[in-house]
Amino acid sequence: MLRKHLIAKGIGIKNDFRIRGKEVTRIEGFTDAVFAFAVTSGQGVESPSLANVRVNQDHDGNQQGETSLAVDPNDPLHLVTVFWEVINYDTQDPSNRQKRLNWAWTRDGGLTWQSRRFENGVYSSDPAIKADRQGNFYIETILVPHFPDQTDASIGILKSTDGGETFVKTADIGFNRFMDKPYMTIDPVTGALYVIWTDFAPRRGLSSWRIFFAASTDHGATFTPPRQISGPAAFGSWATAAVGTGGEVYATWSTIGYAQRVWFNRSLDGGRTWVSRDLRVADMPSGGVREGSGFGWPTVAVDRSGGPHHGRVYVAWPTYTLGVGAIYLAWSDDRGDHWSEPVRVDDLEYAGDSHNLAWVVVDDEGRVCVTYRLLRPDPAGNLRAQYLAVSTDGGATFGPNVRISDGIYPNVIFNGDYDEPVAVGNRLHAVWADARFGGNGIFTQSIDLRDFD
């Protein structure tokens, strides 16, 4: 068979592998921003089409980041994403910036988007979004009305009953506390909302950082009082959560001080009680995080496919050694009591490449998908791109990773600690921020996962 150097309809592929019987060869000179598409004997390669779609309709150069994406369970073409937008910042102290909540929606599977800003005049950050069986969408976000003063800060809950075109605030959680890194998940059967976050007091040191939880069973109108779910030895941050096939609530987080351990806990009764002693997923090497790279969270997903790994729980996370990040994953078949040995997810293309912002999801056929961000050293500053790794054997192995951003772009200003994709049917919808047009904008890509079988 005649071999050609090619990108399968624009996808950067890191090693030789086959897509539906067509052989694909790795590309040399991988830092090129634009790749040509070549075929053998005029025959195209059947693979996910790639031409990223811009989500935000921002025209004033504001920076965006920290994305989360949800799909309407009744319509796989109907998706809503959230992200923050920097509306101004102190040039002498770029970390002191005013951010606002933005969202965007599509009803054609991501081909076209409309976006809006939540015009409440309040600093907003760390958003996540979920949808219930009735097609309502819910957003959680930190709200800090006197930023940077944390007085009156809360986790705000917003709800949309018109498909994500408008949102109204329905509740506040943890009012007037010092909080960070909230995340929300939903029970796809009952519609219960679960919010998890870090409650901390910086003056007391890292060991005071605790994981808190609240639940709503009335569609976001009210929430249970905040309660701590992490034990004294499992202090940490960057918590995420997922719901198991039997309604279990699973939570994972990492210790801080550059993340030395990944922790896990579960509730079998909707968050009312939790395992008394937090469970260890894995130890993580510590060694610092590259400047401007973001930390990345441990993330958790559950196989609901009805296949051979139905009910399996997956956790993916980044590790950092001498500032260089790598992506690992482990799984459990007994609701978190025992965990597999960690599996390396990402490919290393060039020395110095760093990977972080890993997020794991499982599609309806049981494919395990991990998106992550590449950071590549460059004299002008780090370059970045978005990648996807897919496992079709329950996380035991991952195929060669593919680039799902159209190119590799400059990394302008801090663009967040996470990018959350969503899987529906046989498709993965990825979302992220990059600076291909000079400032960080939001981009998305829909990928047919059958091409990875």
C-alpha positions in Angstrom: 0.0 0.0 0.0 1.3 3.4 -1.0 1.9 5.4 2.2 1.4 9.2 2.3 2.1 11.7 5.0 -1.3 13.1 5.7 -3.7 14.5 8.1 -7.0 12.8 8.1 -9.2 15.7 7.1 -7.1 18.1 9.1 -6.5 16.0 12.2 -2.9 16.0 13.5 -2.0 12.3 14.1 1.0 11.5 16.3 1.8 7.9 15.2 0.9 5.3 12.6 -2.5 3.7 13.1 -5.6 2.8 11.1 -8.9 4.6 10.8 -11.5 2.3 9.3 -8.9 0.3 7.4 -7.0 3.3 6.1 -3.4 3.7 7.1 -2.2 7.0 8.5 1.4 8.1 9.0 2.7 10.5 11.6 3.6 14.0 10.4 7.0 15.5 10.7 7.4 19.1 11.5 4.4 19.0 13.9 4.6 22.6 15.0 3.2 23.9 11.7 0.0 25.8 12.3 -1.6 24.6 9.1 -1.4 21.1 7.5 -2.2 20.0 4.0 -4.6 17.2 3.4 -3.3 14.4 1.2 -4.9 11.2 0.0 -3.8 8.0 -1.7 -4.9 7.4 -5.3 -7.5 10.1 -4.9 -9.4 8.2 -2.1 -10.3 10.2 1.0 -9.9 8.9 4.5 -13.1 8.4 6.4 -12.5 10.2 9.7 -13.9 13.0 11.8 -14.1 16.1 9.7 -12.1 19.0 11.2 -12.7 22.6 10.8 -13.1 24.2 14.3 -16.1 26.4 14.8 -15.8 29.6 16.8 -18.4 29.7 19.6 -18.2 33.3 21.0 -19.5 36.3 19.1 -17.0 38.6 20.8 -15.6 41.4 18.6 -13.7 43.6 21.1 -10.7 41.4 21.8 -11.7 40.3 25.3 -10.1 37.1 26.5 -12.2 34.0 27.2 -11.5 30.7 29.0 -12.6 27.8 31.3 -15.2 26.0 29.2 -17.9 23.5 30.1 -20.3 21.9 27.6 -23.7 20.1 28.1 -26.1 18.4 25.7 -29.9 18.2 25.8 -30.8 14.6 26.5 -33.8 14.9 24.2 -31.9 16.4 21.2 -28.2 15.5 20.5 -27.9 18.5 18.2 -28.8 20.9 21.0 -25.8 21.9 23.1 -25.0 24.8 25.5 -21.5 25.8 26.7 -20.3 28.3 29.4 -17.1 30.2 29.8 -15.8 33.4 31.4 -14.8 36.6 29.7 -12.2 39.1 30.9 -13.7 42.5 30.5 -10.7 44.4 32.0 -7.6 43.7 34.0 -4.8 45.5 35.7 -1.8 45.7 33.4 0.5 45.9 36.4 -1.1 42.8 37.9 -2.7 40.6 35.2 -4.1 38.3 37.9 -6.4 41.1 39.0 -9.0 40.9 36.3 -12.7 41.4 36.1 -14.5 38.4 34.6 -18.1 37.8 33.5 -20.1 34.7 32.8 -20.8 34.0 29.1 -22.8 31.2 27.5 -23.5 30.0 23.9 -26.0 27.6 22.4 -26.4 25.6 19.2 -29.3 23.6 17.8 -27.5 22.2 14.8 -24.8 20.1 16.5 -22.3 22.8 16.8 -22.2 24.2 13.2 -23.5 27.6 14.3 -23.6 29.3 17.7 -25.1 32.3 19.4 -23.6 33.7 22.6 -24.5 36.0 25.4 -23.0 37.6 28.5 -24.7 37.5 31.9 -25.0 41.2 32.5 -25.3 41.4 36.2 -22.2 43.5 36.9 -20.7 40.8 39.2 -17.3 39.1 38.9 -17.9 35.5 37.8 -15.5 32.5 37.4 -15.2 28.7 37.4 -18.5 27.9 35.5 -19.9 24.5 34.7 -23.2 23.5 33.0 -25.5 20.5 33.0 -28.9 19.6 31.5 -31.8 17.5 32.9 -34.2 15.2 31.2 -36.7 18.0 30.6 -34.2 19.9 28.5 -33.5 22.5 31.2 -29.9 23.7 31.5 -28.2 24.7 34.8 -25.0 26.7 35.4 -23.0 27.0 38.5 -20.5 29.8 38.8 -18.6 31.7 41.5 -20.1 35.2 42.1 -18.0 37.8 43.9 -19.8 41.1 43.9 -17.0 43.1 45.6 -14.0 41.4 43.9 -11.3 41.0 44.9 -12.8 41.3 48.4 -14.6 38.0 49.1 -17.4 39.5 51.2 -20.8 38.2 50.0 -19.2 35.7 47.6 -21.3 32.7 46.7 -21.7 29.9 44.2 -24.6 31.1 42.0 -27.0 28.6 40.3 -28.6 29.8 37.1 -31.4 27.9 35.2 -32.6 28.1 31.6 -36.0 26.7 30.6 -35.8 27.9 27.0 -32.9 25.8 25.7 -30.1 28.0 27.0 -31.1 31.2 25.3 -31.7 33.0 28.7 -30.8 32.2 32.3 -32.1 33.4 35.6 -30.4 32.9 39.0 -32.4 30.5 41.3 -30.1 30.0 44.3 -26.9 30.8 46.1 -24.7 28.2 47.8 -22.1 28.8 50.5 -23.0 32.4 50.9 -20.2 34.7 52.2 -17.5 32.0 52.4 -14.0 31.9 50.8 -14.5 29.3 48.0 -12.9 28.2 44.8 -13.1 25.6 42.0 -16.8 24.6 42.2 -18.2 22.0 39.9 -21.7 20.6 39.3 -23.0 17.3 38.0 -26.5 15.9 37.6 -28.3 12.6 38.1 -29.6 11.8 34.6 -32.5 9.8 36.0 -33.7 11.9 39.0 -32.5 15.3 37.9 -30.8 15.9 41.3 -28.1 18.5 41.1 -24.9 18.1 43.0 -22.4 20.9 43.6 -18.9 20.3 44.9 -16.2 22.9 45.7 -13.1 23.9 47.8 -13.7 25.8 51.0 -10.5 27.3 52.2 -8.8 29.9 54.4 -5.5 30.9 52.9 -4.1 32.3 56.1 -4.4 28.9 57.7 -2.3 27.2 55.0 -2.9 24.5 52.4 -4.0 21.8 54.9 -7.1 23.8 55.7 -8.4 23.4 52.1 -11.5 21.2 52.4 -14.0 19.7 49.9 -17.6 20.7 50.4 -20.9 19.5 48.9 -24.5 20.6 48.5 -27.5 19.0 46.7 -30.8 20.1 45.2 -33.8 17.8 44.5 -36.1 20.6 43.4 -34.5 21.6 40.1 -32.1 24.1 41.5 -34.6 26.1 43.6 -33.0 25.2 47.0 -29.9 23.3 48.1 -29.0 21.4 51.2 -26.7 23.2 53.7 -23.0 22.9 52.7 -21.3 19.9 54.3 -17.6 18.8 54.3 -17.0 15.5 52.6 -13.2 15.3 52.7 -11.4 13.9 55.8 -8.6 15.7 57.7 -5.9 13.7 55.9 -7.4 14.3 52.4 -7.3 18.1 52.3 -7.1 19.4 48.7 -8.8 21.2 45.9 -9.9 20.8 42.2 -12.8 18.5 42.9 -15.2 17.1 40.3 -18.1 14.7 40.6 -20.2 12.2 38.5 -23.2 10.0 39.1 -23.0 6.2 38.9 -25.4 3.8 37.2 -27.2 3.2 40.6 -27.4 6.8 41.5 -24.1 6.8 43.5 -22.4 10.2 43.8 -18.7 10.0 43.1 -16.2 12.8 43.9 -12.5 13.1 43.2 -9.9 15.8 44.0 -6.2 16.2 44.6 -4.0 17.3 47.4 -2.5 20.7 46.8 1.1 21.8 46.9 1.4 20.7 43.3 -0.8 17.7 43.7 0.7 14.7 45.4 -2.3 12.4 45.7 -5.7 11.8 43.9 -8.5 11.2 46.4 -12.0 9.7 45.9 -15.2 9.4 47.9 -18.7 8.3 47.3 -22.2 8.6 48.6 -24.9 6.0 48.1 -27.8 8.1 49.3 -27.7 11.4 47.3 -24.9 13.0 49.3 -26.4 12.6 52.8 -23.6 10.2 54.0 -20.2 9.5 52.6 -17.4 6.9 53.2 -15.8 7.9 56.5 -12.3 7.5 55.2 -11.4 8.9 51.8 -10.1 6.4 49.2 -6.8 6.8 47.4 -6.8 6.6 43.6 -3.1 7.2 43.0 -0.1 9.0 44.1 1.2 11.8 41.9 4.8 13.0 41.5 5.2 16.6 42.5 7.4 19.0 40.7 5.7 22.2 39.9 3.5 23.6 37.2 4.7 25.5 34.2 4.0 29.2 34.4 0.8 30.1 32.7 -0.2 26.5 32.2 -3.1 26.2 34.7 -3.2 23.2 37.1 -5.8 20.9 35.7 -8.2 18.9 37.8 -8.7 15.2 38.4 -11.9 14.4 36.6 -14.3 11.5 36.9 -16.7 9.7 34.5 -18.9 6.6 34.6 -19.6 4.0 31.9 -23.4 3.9 31.4 -23.2 2.1 28.1 -24.6 -1.3 29.1 -21.5 -2.9 27.7 -18.8 -5.1 29.3 -17.5 -2.2 31.5 -20.9 -0.9 32.5 -20.7 0.9 35.9 -16.9 1.3 35.7 -15.6 4.5 37.2 -12.7 6.4 35.5 -10.5 9.1 36.9 -8.0 11.0 34.8 -5.5 13.6 36.0 -2.3 15.4 35.1 1.0 14.9 36.8 3.9 17.3 36.8 7.6 16.5 36.8 10.1 19.4 36.6 7.2 21.5 35.2 6.3 19.0 32.5 2.8 17.6 32.6 1.6 14.1 31.6 -1.9 12.5 31.6 -2.8 9.4 33.5 -6.0 7.4 34.1 -7.2 4.7 36.5 -10.4 2.8 36.9 -12.5 1.0 39.5 -15.1 -1.8 39.1 -16.1 -1.7 42.8 -17.3 1.9 43.2 -13.9 3.1 44.2 -12.8 0.6 46.8 -9.9 -0.5 44.6 -8.2 1.1 41.6 -6.2 -0.1 38.6 -2.6 0.8 38.2 -2.4 4.2 36.4 -2.3 4.1 32.6 -0.4 6.7 30.6 -2.9 8.4 28.3 -1.0 11.0 26.3 1.7 10.6 23.6 5.0 12.6 24.0 5.9 14.0 20.6 8.8 16.3 21.5 11.0 16.8 24.5 9.7 19.7 26.5 6.0 19.2 25.5 3.7 19.5 28.5 0.1 18.2 28.8 -2.6 19.2 31.2 -6.3 20.0 31.6 -7.3 16.4 31.1 -11.0 15.7 31.1 -12.5 12.1 30.8 -15.9 11.3 29.4 -17.4 8.0 28.3 -19.7 7.8 25.3 -22.8 5.6 24.8 -20.8 2.7 23.4 -18.3 2.7 26.3 -15.4 4.4 24.6 -13.3 6.3 27.1 -12.3 9.7 25.7 -9.8 12.1 27.3 -9.2 15.6 26.0 -6.2 17.5 27.1 -4.1 20.6 26.3 -0.6 20.6 24.7 1.8 23.3 25.8 4.9 23.5 23.7 7.9 25.7 24.5 8.6 28.4 22.0 10.9 31.5 22.0 7.9 33.7 21.9 6.1 31.9 24.7 4.2 28.6 25.0 2.2 27.3 22.1 -1.0 25.4 22.7 -3.3 22.9 21.0 -6.2 20.6 21.9 -5.8 16.8 21.8 -8.0 13.7 22.1 -7.1 10.2 23.3 -9.6 7.3 22.9 -9.7 3.9 24.5 -11.9 1.1 23.2 -10.9 -1.5 25.8 -12.1 0.0 29.0 -9.1 2.3 29.6 -6.5 -0.5 29.4 -4.8 1.1 26.4 -5.2 4.3 24.4 -4.7 4.7 20.7 -2.4 7.3 19.2 -3.6 10.8 20.2 -5.0 13.1 17.7 -5.0 16.9 17.5 -8.5 18.3 17.3 -7.7 21.9 17.2 -7.0 23.1 13.6 -3.5 24.1 14.5 -1.0 25.0 17.3 -1.4 28.5 18.5 0.1 31.1 20.9 -1.0 30.9 24.5 -2.3 34.4 25.3 -2.9 35.3 29.0 -4.1 32.6 31.4 -7.0 30.7 29.8 -8.2 28.6 32.7 -7.8 25.4 34.6 -10.2 23.1 32.6 -12.1 22.5 29.4 -15.0 20.0 29.8 -16.2 18.2 26.7 -19.4 16.1 26.4 -20.2 12.8 24.6 -23.6 11.9 23.1 -24.3 8.9 21.0 -21.2 8.2 18.9 -20.0 11.8 19.0 -17.6 13.8 21.2 -18.1 17.5 21.3 -14.9 19.2 22.5 -14.6 22.9 23.6 -11.6 25.0 24.5 -10.0 28.4 24.3 -7.1 29.4 22.1 -5.6 32.6 20.6 -5.5 31.8 16.8 -7.0 35.3 16.1 -4.8 37.1 18.6 -6.9 36.9 21.7 -8.3 33.8 23.4 -11.6 32.8 21.9 -13.8 29.8 22.4 -13.7 27.0 19.8 -15.4 23.6 19.4 -15.1 20.5 17.4 -17.6 17.6 16.9 -15.9 14.2 16.3 -17.4 10.9 15.1 -16.0 8.4 17.6 -16.8 5.4 15.3 -13.6 6.4 13.4 -11.6 5.2 16.4 -12.9 1.7 16.5 
